[in-house]
């Protein structure tokens, strides 16, 4: 992709929307009372990710008649792995000095499953995201990154197969609609909320919502940018109000994911569809919002690793919290190895 093309495709308002998603999640895990529904920022991220990443796939199919698997996965690796490795090394180093052997072995399992992108399945087996034990798990956040990567192992391949067999944008649309609808129906039918929260197949529809918008734009089934500016002003305001209602109206007792998840997901879709010149999107494109995004740039790069940077996280220290306990464990590691 040329520099000029990249500049055309880059949208400053989506950078601002990313900040609007990450900051509430960080605040939720640090001070939940401030933004009791801040966890929905992850759902906004899913929509953004689906919109942007599918755009790359659709452009490749249109211009090159191929997904470009090698280039696609090389870019994913370059974007994810440097920061992911840094985070995992940091967490294991802290664990080495601050945790007992049994705790460190348990942490190692989570590091391994995070590096292999199946952390969501490990957490599904025994950790409630909204429960008190969640604050002792420094890699809790990587459940969402795992779901993203699981999706991008499947979706490009399916797109490539459909395009090779039919080379039809309508067939591609049927695939996108099927994935999104089937995932949403699964999400609404699962009764076990812990399974529903971490299961990738019940979360794919959130990425699919962004993909549907991207598909409609790329294959010209809809052109939101051509809609009247006043309509897009209203769309952006409604989208922002939906996100605010979710972030401040939901809490750990809300049934989530479920029908309620439509609120932040559609809110994010509305804001993206409104485009840069809508009133709310202009604010999202502003320098102060981008500065906030840069402040949280490392967490964003790793899909919200808020807990390692959270001063209130217990880092798996059990009942031995405080400087004295940390100092004793640090000394024990240095002296005894």
Helices and strands as residue ranges (DSSP letters): H 3-9, H 12-30, G 38-40, H 41-64, H 69-98, H 101-115, H 119-124, G 132-136, H 142-166, H 169-189, H 193-198, G 200-202, H 204-218, G 224-226, H 229-249, H 261-274, H 279-284, H 287-295, H 297-301, H 323-336
